[in-house]
């Protein structure tokens, strides 16, 4: 029943967005169009691309909008089987994870995309027209959204690891150097091959790692307290 309610809500949001699919795509393409030379535009190299690309974007936006509803249905299904302390911790983690994912996507759209496309427009060789296929552009942007959205989940992941007892705040602090190296490696893999986008992902992740350490200190089990209760 919870699954059906969640899917029904997602379907209703999608139906409401379908008439706006082309407008949504125009909004998504704005960061690239603003950096193209005068007269530059996106192109469609496949016959059905002008139809499927906006529909794919509408589905993604519908999923983003309906995510709180879907998570609520998941919470309502799981919550009866949780202890009071688990409920007290799980709900803030879900809300924080959702907010951080939205923040990552917004960061990618408003800051990263304009800088990346500005950099690519400047390094385009003379005599080369920068005209991108609409499907390729959509895939590129959605990958960046997912990369930054998931990267911003780092504090939540650290808190969960601390709650499970797999790591301690002290271990996170001691492994800070290794974590920073790993963050830059991940940024180099998941972002386009330019220094701008890599730094735009790596620097926030380092700051979020520090925030995760602080959050883990607040929720990590304390051996003295656990031993006293045992």
BELTAHU-V755675 format. One record per helix or strand of 3 or more residues. SS is the DSSP state (A for helix, B for strand). FROM is the first residue (numbers start at 0). TO is the last residue. If there is no record, write none. Layout:
SS|FROM|TO / SS|FROM|TO
This chain:
A|1|17 / A|20|32 / A|48|80 / A|83|122 / A|133|150 / A|153|163 / A|168|173 / A|175|189 / A|194|218 / A|222|228
